């Protein structure tokens, strides 16, 4: 499977990654992967891989905090426990 290489922020308290930009596509060179340059043009085989594989994450900066989603979840949990 081809993979996207993304640059972004790593939130170090929860280790989540916030993608800013996809900077490259890593070609798997499989003829059965529709994202690969080796995939035949006009192929209609439903068995071919249609999606990218796991994203390659490149940290361009890091923040010593929880990400926005984790902070929102913590706030919701705090409000539900105090009700």
N, C-alpha and C positions, 0 to 999 in steps of 0.2 A: 504494500500500500504506500502511495506517495504521502508525504507529510508536509505540513506547513511549519515554517520556522517563524516564530513570533518573538518580538521584543516587547517588554513590559515591565511592570512594577511587581516586586515580590513583597507581600505583606508578611513580615517575619514572625509575628505572634501567632498567626493561623496558617502560614505558609501558602496562602492562596496567591494566584498569579492573575494580575489584571493586564490583559493584552492591550497594547496600544497600536501595534502595526504588524502585519504579516510582511516579513522582509524577503522571504524566499520560499520556494517549493523544492523539496528534496524528492527527486524522481526515483522511483523504485525500479524502473526499467522493466516492469512486468507487462506483457502483452495483454493480460487479463485485467489490468487496472485502467479504467477509463481516464484517469488523471495523468497517466504516463505518456510521454512522447512516443513510446514504443507501441501504444495501443493503436490498432488499425483504424484509419478514418472510415466513418460510416458503419462501424460495427453496431449491430443491434442485438448482440448476445445478452440476454437478461442475467446471465451468470457472472458478468464482468463486475469487478469491484467499482462501486460508484462514489464512495466516500473517501475522504482523507483518513489516514491513520492517526495515531496519537500525536498531538502537537508537540513540537520541539520548542521548549520555552527558554528564552535567553533573557536573563535579568539585566536590565539597563540601570535600574536603581532599586533600592529597597527602603521600606518604611517600617520602623520599629513600632508597629501598631497592628490592630486587627483591621481587616478589610471592611468596606462599607456594609456588605451583606452580613458579616459576622457581628458588627456593632449593632445593626438593626435587629438581628435575632436576639442579641443579648438584651437590648432595650425592651423588646416584646416580652421576653421571658421575665424580666424584672417587673414590668407592668402587670403581667398575669399573676405573679406570685404576691404582689402587694395588694391585689384586688380583694 
